[in-house]
Amino acid sequence: MPKVESPERPDQRATMVMVLHHHQPIGNFPHVFRDTFERCYRPTLELLDAFPDIHVSIHLTGPLWLWAEENAPDYLELLVRLEARGQVEVIGGGFYEPILAMLPERDARAQVEEMNRMLKRRFGHASKGFWLAERVWQTDLPSRLAPMGLEYLPVDDHHFLLAGLPAEKLHGYYRSSWIGQGLDLFPISRDLRYLIPFQLPEQFLEYMDRNGKGGKVLTYADDAEKFGVWPETYRWVWEEGYLRTLFEQITRQSHWLRVASMGEIVSERSPTGVAILPNASYEEMMEWALPARMGVRFLQAGKDLEHKGLREQVQPFFRGGIFENFLIKYPDVARLYGRMLFTSALLPEKTPENGERWLKWSDLLSRAQGNDVYWHGLFGGIYLSNLRHEAFSDLLLAESLLEQDGALQVPSLHRGDFDQDGHPDLLVFRPAYALWITPALGGAILEIDDRAHHFHLTNTMTRQFEAYHARVAGSPDDSPHETGVIPSIHDRAAGDLSHEDIVYDPRPRRSFSDGIVSASVTGDDLDRGRDLAGDLSGLSFSVLSASSEGLDLQAVFQLANAQMQISKSFRFDDREFVVRYRLSRPDGLPFPEECGNLFWVTEVPLTLLAGEGEGRCLKMTGDGGGPLFWGQPSDYECVRGYSGSDDWSKTRFSILGSRPFRLVSRPVHTASLSEKGIEKTYQGTVFFHLFPISSLAGEGVTITVSFSGAVGEGE
């Protein structure tokens, strides 16, 4: 739509556009929502009320809108009042803060429309301005988002530098278009992001005086949580009065300086220019998106350039990775993303007949699309099991509702490459459970879901190297950091973990991933993948038959200079599935003599979310073995089976062998970065089941996994 020019000359004062982004993810704990409101969101809005000449754009994501409606209605009343007096512009976007570029068009539109419904209900109108989650930009986004009624947004100056625009030109806003559709983009100043709130207000004034003369518009857009939630910020921002002092000084300098919303700037002036931006995000995100080993090299290269005084000169050519790399960096992210797209594809088109039900299906799907669980940077992200649980739970509930409406047939088997790793996958749906099986990768089960209670039982993480582990392992970081009155979260210490606390998995953690070990193998050897006589996790199985009733796989491998044939079959019933292993030699000869001291081992990583906790039980079946605990290691001989239950989720399972086996368990902890530093985080427990190789001859051995509880309970 053509811009209508204001007849008046644009304001010639130095202007800072201020955009405050408020977000908490679906699945975060209730006390986090409350603490964040009381320590940050509420005092910030109340302070704005006291300074009516400070105009801002504010963005709240859907989870905050929903929480505030129930728990902080007075906050929303104040927001409505400030919007009505023209001080606050409340902008939109995707309701649950998804990466819009990674969603099918229908899903992206549903997210935007859900936010628009909320804004219209509160303010009587939707906003043309919006927040782009994690500022993940793709060149064709204008053609996708402009038809949804979205017109302007902030993205980082880093995007523009990568497009070749000089830093001194990054003021005002730019027009970016694709296939005849355009959006207006405000370049977010990295300098301002690191000034506010980490430096003294006087330094902000000096910066604006130096860079904003002549009516230039510079943009500050960042997380509102910097004002009281990020480490050490509450004391500085509120107890020592940083933000009040900043607003007071801006007000006193109002003859040459102002703070405005994006909407005000778009309405009063034309674009600074035109820009076509590459796929990008903010500078730090593009660092985190790199493969970890490459990330270490990238960081070191940046330090080297800094020391030589060349960093600013080469910045436009120093790009890092793109957000989509997280699908490669973390296979667990690719699996969740693939499962989300599978569920999305099940949704029928919206019709007058299914309108209300469609909104419920779509809302559950939208909840599972929140960006936080699809990446990892400064905060927990994919490493937070509660966020992963919430996403999987929403998808499982959506699938149950779709089943009731006939959009998902149960029982059923679905074929495809759902995580797009180049290997065919099978998704099996039975009334009590769902399985994701990958024949080409050891015939393993990537996912075991309790459908009756919408609980993802294999919600664990593979432990892998992260770039920040180099700091823990003793590599000193003596490079200069940004300095300020309080440290930026980017400059905080690594934490108090030692390199002994960091363990890496030599292969991805998958259920019914197999190997061969000696009788003397220890629990720690199994946990760390040491002393394997044979690693069969990458063995490619041929599919002999596949249906919703069963699956028969077969493969050959070498053992002790002999060719062996392994048959791995699955039988699917409504409440249980059975995995049978049978080992033989194609030539009919007996097993090699060396097999007498070898054991077949298959692993199953499981979680009930907490390593310790009331109501989360784990116990042996029958009289064998001893006590079992989720958070403690164990090693028992002659076990027939074990079971687990959770009073919170109501999920219950049991695992039973057809003959006694050795059971070894080890808790899985990752060393992952959070706002507190690098922390040891419980991800689940891996169970190793060891059978003598000889027991796999003939009829072989079976492992039965059963689920209890009424199907559909908990919906």
N, C-alpha and C positions, 0 to 999 in steps of 0.2 A: 504494500500500500504506500503511495507517495507520501513523503513527510510534509506536513504543513508547517511552514516556517513562522516563527514568532515575529511579529512586526517590530519588536524591540530588539535593540542590540544585546547580545548575550552578556551576562555578568562578566566584568573584566577583573574581578578579584581572583586570586589563586583559589582553586577549588579542589577539595578532596571529596570524591564520591566514596561513601562508606557503605559497605555491604556486610551485614553480619549474618553468618550462616549458623543455625542452631540444629543440632542433630544428635539423636541417640538411636541406636539400631534396634530393630525388632529382636527380642530375645535378651536384651540387657536387663539387669536386675532392677526391681522396683526402687530399691534404695538409691541406685545410681541416678534414676530419673529425678527423684525427690531432692537428693543432694545437689544435683546440677542446677535444678531450678532455684534452690534457695541460695546457693553460693555464686550463681552466675546470671542466669536468665532474668530472674525477678529483679535483683538490684540494678542490672544494666537498664532494664526498661524503666524502672522507677527513676533512675538518674536522668535518662532521656526526658522524662516528663518534667524534670526540674530545669531543663535547658531546651526550651522550645525552638531555639534557632539552630540547633543541631539536627539536621535532617538526614535520615538514613533509609536504606533498603534493608528489610529484614526477611530472612527465610527460615521457616520452621518446617521440618520434615514431618511426614505423616505420623510416625510413632509419637512425636511430641504433641501434635494436635490432639491425638486420641487420649494421651495421658492427661494433658492439661484440661480437656473438657470434663474429665471425671475428677481430677485432683487439684486443679488450679484455675477455676473459672474466673477468679478475680484478675489473674494475669491476662487472660484473654479479653476481659472487659476493658482493661487498660490499653491493650493493644488496639482494640477497636476504636477507642477514644483518640489515641494518637494518630491513627490512620485517618479518622474523620477530620482532624484539624490540619491535615496535610503535612505532618511532620514525619510520619513513617509510611513508607511504601512497602506493603507486604507482597513479596513476589512468590511465584509458583515454581513448577518443575514436576519431576516424577514423585509421586506421593511417598513411596517407601525408599526414596533415594537410590534408585537403580542407576547402573551405567546405561544410559539410553541408547548409546551406540551399539550395545551388545544385545539388544532386545529385538525380537520380531516387531514389525511396525504396529501390529494390532496390540501387542502388549505395551509398547511405549505409549501409544495413544490412551490405553486404559489407565496407565499411571498418571498421565497428564490430566485426563478428564476427572479422575478421582480427586486430585488436588484442586482442580477448578471448582468442583462441587463444594468442597470444604470452604474455599475462599468466597464463593457466591453466598453460601449459607451464613458466613460471618460478616462479610462486608458488602454484600449485594452485587458484587462484580468479581470477575477473575482478573488476574494481572497479565499484562503483556510481557513483563520482565520475569526472568526465571533463573534458577540456580542449576548449573550443570554439575552433577555429582562428580567429585574428584577432578573436575574440569577436564574430563576425558573427551577430547575433541577428535572428530573425524571430518575430513574435508567435505564430505557430502551431507553433513548434518543439517545445513540450511534447507536442503530439499526435503528432508524428513520431518523437521520440527516446525518450520514456518507454516505449513498447512494446518498445524494444530493450534494456530493462533498465538504462538510464541514469537516475540520480536527482538528482545535484547537480553544480554547476559554478560557477566564478567568471566574472562578467561585470563590466563597468566601472560605476563610480558614474555615469558619463556617461549610461548607459542609463536609470538610475533618475531622474536629474535631468530628462531629456527626457520622462519619464512624469509629472513634476510632483511627485515626492517631495522633501521638503526635505533638504538635506545633513545636518542634524543627526540625521536618522532613519536614515542609511545605516550601520547596524551589524548584526551578526549575519547572518542570511540571510532571504530572502523566498521565499514560495511563489508560483509563476507557473503558470497552467494554461490549457489550451485544449481544448475539446471533451472535457472530463472527464478529461484527462490532465495531470499536474503535474510540475514540476521545482523543485528548491530552488536559489536563486541567491544567491551571495555577492557583495556589491558591492565591487569592487576600488577601493581608495582611490588616487586620482590623487596625493594628497599623499605617500603612502608610496612610490609608484612614483618620484617625483622626489626623495625623501629617500634612498632606498636604491639604489645605494651612493654617491650623489653628495654627500651632506652628512656631517658628523661624526656618530659614534654618539650623542653627547650630544644632538644635535638630535632624533634619533629618540626617545630616552628622554623628552625634554620633550614631544614630540608625543603619545606614548602616555599620559603622565601627564595631559596636558591633555584628551585626547579619549577615553581608554579607561576612565576611572573608573567604578566601579559594575558591573564585570563585563562591560563592552561588548566586543564582538568586532569588530575592524577587519581588513580583508583586504589583504595584499600578495600580488599575483600578477603575475609578469612573466617576461621572458626570462632564463633562467639565464646567457646569454651576457654579461649585464651584469657578471658576476663574472669578468672577465679577458679577454674577447674584444672588447668594444666599445672604441673608441679611448681610450687612456690608462688604462683600468681595470685592466690587469694590474699595473702599477706600484703603483697605489693600493690595490687589493684584496689583493694577495698580497705584493709586496715591502715595502710599508709596513704591511701587516697589518690593513687595515680590517675584513675580515670576521671574523677571529679576535677583534679588539677588540670588535666588535659582539656576538658570541656571548658573550664573557666578561662584558660589561656586562649583558647580558640575564640571564645566569646569576646574577650577583651581586644582581640586583634581583628574583629569583624569588619573593620574598615578596609582590610586588604585580603582577608581570608574567610572562607566559608566551608561548610560541610553540607553536601547535597545528596539526594537520592539519584539513582540511575534515571528514573522516569523524568525527573526535573531536567536533567541534562539533555536527554533525547528530545524533550519538548521545546527546548530553547535554542538548540543549535544543530547544524548539519554535521555529518561525519567528518572526521579529520582526513580520512582517506579510505582507500579500498585495500583489503588484504585477503588473500587466499591462504589459509593456514594448513600446515601438514598435520597428520595424526600426532597428537601430543597430549601431555598433561603438564602439571607443574613440575619444576625441576627435580624436586626430591622424589616424586613418584616415578619419574623416568629412571632415576638411579635405582630405586627399589625393584623395578620391574625387570631389571637385567638378571640373567642367570647368576647365581651367587658368586661363583668363582670369577666371572667376568666383572661382577660388581666390585670385588676387591681391587681388580686392576683399574677399573674406572675411577674409584676413589683415589687410588694412588696417583693416577695420571692427573687428576684434578689438583691434588696437592702439589705435584711437581710443577704444574703450570702456574699455580698460585705463587710458589716460591720464586719462580723465574719472572714473575710479573706479567705473565701472558694470559691469565685466565679470562680476563674481560675481553681481550682481543680475539680469542678463539671461541668464546662462548656460543656464538651462533652455529658453530660446527661441532659442538660437544653435546650431543643430544641424549645419550643413554638409550633405554628401551622404550617400548610402548606398553600401555596397560594390558593389552591382549596377551603380552608375554606371560602373564600370571597363569594362563591356561597351560603353558609349557613348563613353567617353573615349578608349579605344584600340581601333580596329577590329581590330588584330592579336589582341587578347584575345578579341573576339567571334568571330573566325574559329577560333581554337584551341578555344574553348568549344563552338562549333557542331560542329567536327570530332569533339570528344570525345563529344558527345551522339549524333552519327551512329553512331560506333563502339559506344557503349553500346546503342543500339537494335538492333544486329546480334546481340548476345549472346542465344542461346536460353535458355530456362528451364533451371535446373539439374535434372538427373535422375540416378537411380542409374547410368545407363549413361554419362553424360558427366561425372560428378562431378569426376574428377581433371583432365580437360581444361578443365572450366568454371572451376576454381580458377586455372588458368594464365591463361586469357583474362581472368578478373576481376582477377587481380593486375596484369596489364599495364595494363588500363584504370584501375585504382586508382592506379597509379604516375603516370599522366598527369593525375590529378585533384588532385595536390598543389597547394596554394593559391599558392605563391610566384610562379609564372609567370603568374598571372591578375590581377596588380595591380602597382602601383609606388608606393613611398612613400619611406622613408629609404634603403632598400636597392635593389639593381638590379632585382629582379623581372622583369617582362616585357622589360626591356632587356638581360638576360643571355642571350646566344645559346646558351650551353651548357645552360641550363635549358629554353629553348624546344626545342632539339634533343632533349633527353631525353624530353620530353613527346610530341613528334611521333614519335620513334623507337618509343616504347612503343605508340602507337596503330597505327603501320604494322605492327609485329610482331604485334600482336593481330589485325589484319585479315588478315595472311598465315595465321595459324593458323586463323582462322575460315573462310578460303577453303578450307583443306585439309579442314575438317570439313563443307563444303557450306553454311555459313551466309552466305557472301559469294560470289556468282557472279562469275566473271571470264572473259571480258570482260562488262562491264555498264555501264549508265548509270542514274544516280539523279537524280530531280528533287525540288526542295524549296527552301525559303528557309532554308538551313542556318545562316546567321549572323543571321537574323531582322532584316534591314535593310529589308524590304519589297520586295526584288528577287528574282526567281526565280534559282536557281542550278542548275548541272549538275555532278555528280560522275561522272567517267569513270574506270573501272578497267580497265587492261590488265595483262598479266603483268609488264611491266618498270616500269610507272609508273602514277601516278594524277594526275588533273588536276581542279581546281575552277575552273569557268568561269562567269562572270557576264555574260550577254548584255546586260543593261540598263545595265551600267557599262563601256561601251566594248568589249564583247566580250572583256574581259581575262581572263587566267588568274590567279586569286588564289593558287593553290598548284600547285607542280610537285614531285612526290615520286618518288624512286627507290625503288620497292617492293622490288627485289631486295636492296637493302642497307639498307632502312629509314631512308632519309636524305631529309630535307626540304630540297630544293635552294633554294627561295625563302624560306628562313628569315631574312628581313631585317626591318627596322623602318622605318616611315615616320617621318621626322624632324618633330617637332611641338613647339609651344611648351609649356613647363612653367612652373609658377608660380615656381619657384626660379631660372629664367633671368633674372628681373628683377634679382636680386642680381648676377649675372655681368655684365649689361649696364651696370652702373655706378650702379644705384639704391642709394644708401646705406641700410643698415638700422641706424638709430640708436636703435631701440627697446630698452628694457631687456630683458635675458634673465634667466632663472632663473640664479642664481649659486650656486656651490658649491665644494668643494675641488677637484673636477674638473668640467669642463663636461659637461652632458648632450649626447648625440649630436644632440639637437634644436637645440642652440645653436652647433654647430660652423660654422666659416667655409665659404664657398661653394667655395673651391678657387682654383687659380691660372689658370683659363681666362679668356680675354678674350671680348668679344662677337664678335670675328672668328672664333672657333672654333665659333660656333653657326650652323647652317644649317637652314632649314626647307624642307620639301618643299611646293610649292604644290598638289600633288595626291597622293593616295595612291600609293605605289609598288606597281604591279601589273605582272606579266609581260604582254607584248603589249598594253600600253596605248600608244595611238598619238597622233601629232600631226603638224603640218606646220610646217616651219621654212625659213628662207632658207638659201642656200648659204653665207652668211658666218657662220652660227651657230657659236659657240665651244663647247668642251667644258663650260666653266663655265656658259654660258648654258643648255645642256641640263640640267646637273645641278641648276640652280636654277629651271628652268622659265621662263626669260626669253626674250623675243623669239619667242614662238610665233606663227606666222601662223594657226594653228588648233589648239585643244586639243580632242582627240576622246576624252579619257578618260571623259567623262560621256555620250558618245553612246549612245543606246538602240537596240540592234539588234533587229530582228524575227528570230525563229527560223523558218527555212523548213523545216528538217528536222533531226532529232536522233536519234542512236543510238550504240551503243558502237563503231560503225565510222566515224562521221563526224558533223560538225555544220556546217550552212550558215546563215550570218547575213547580214543585209543592212540597210543604213541609208542615209539621205540627209542631206546637210549642205550648207551654203553655203560656197563658196570663190571669192573674187574676183568677187562678185556673180553667180555661176553656181551652179545646183543640181548637186551631184555625188552619185553613187551609189557606195557602197563595198560590195563583197562580201567577206566574210571567212569563209573555209571552213577547217575542220579535218578532217584525215584521220588516223584512229587505227589504227596497226598494233601488233603485239605489243611491238616494241622501239623504235619511234619514232613521233613524230607530226609532221605537216606543217601549217603555217599558210600559206594562200594569200591574197594581197591582190589584188583587181582593182578598178580605179577606172574609172568611165565617167560620161557625162552621160545622164540619162534621155531627153533630147531628141535624142540621137545626134550632137550637134554636137561639134566638137573642143574640147580643153581650152582654157580662157582663156589668152591670151598670157602673163599674169603667172605661169603655172605653170612656165614655162621655167626660172625661177630658184628653184624651190621643191623641197624634199625631203620625202619621207615618212619619219617616224622612229617606230620602235617600240622600246620599252625592255624589258629583261629583267633584273631584280635577282636575283643569285645569291650563294650563299655556300658555302664549305667550312669555315666557322666561324672560321678565322684568316686575317688579312690577310697574314701572313708565317708561314712554318713549313716545316720539312723534310717532304717527301713530298706537299706540296700544289702541284700543277703547273697551269700555264695556258699554252697555246701556240697559235700560229697554225696553221691548216690549209694545207698547201701551201707555196709559196715567197713569198707576198705578206706585206706588213706587216713587223712587227719583234717585239721581245720584249714579252711581256705579263706583268703581275704583278698579283696580287689587291689589293695594298695601294698601288699607284701609279697615277696617271692615265696615260692613253694616248689617242692620236688617230691613226688610220691610214686611208689611202685604199686603194681597190681590194682589199679583203679578201674572201676567199671563205668563210672560216669560222674557227672556233677550238674548242678542246676543253679540258676540265679534268679533273683526276683527283686522288684523295686516297688515299694509301697506308693511312691510318688506317681510314677507313670503307669503303674499296674502291669508293666510288662513282666512276663515270666517265660523262662526257657529252660530246657534241659538238653544235655549232650550225653549220649550213651554209646559205648563201644560194644561190638559183638563179642569181644573177648577182652580180658584185662590188659591194660596198657600202662605205661609210665606217663604220668602227667606232670609237666613242668609249667609253672606260670611266672611271668615277670611283668611288673607294672611298667608302662611306657610313659616316660617323661620327656618332654621337649625343652630345650633351652631357647626361649623365644622372647622377642623384644616387646616391651609394653612401655607405658608412660613412666613406670617406676624403674626401668632399666631392663636388664636381661634376667628373666625369671624361669625357674623350673616349674613346668606346668604338667599336671597329670592329664594324659590323653586316653587312657584305657589300659587294658591288661591283655597280654598275648598269652594264649594257652597252646602248649606244644604237646601233641599226642604221639607217643613213640610205641611202635609195634615191631617185634622181630621180623626181619625180612621174610623168614620162612613162613610166617603166618599169612602172608599174602598169596601163597600158592593155593591152588585148587579154588575153593569158593571164596577165598580171600577174607578180608575184614570189612566191616561196615561201621560207619559212624552215623547215628541218628540224631537229628536236631528237631526237637519238639517245642511247640508253643502251646501255652494254656491260657484260659480266659475266654469268655464268650466273644465270638467274632462280631465285630462292630461295637463292642463295649468301649466306652470312652469317647464316642463321637458326640 
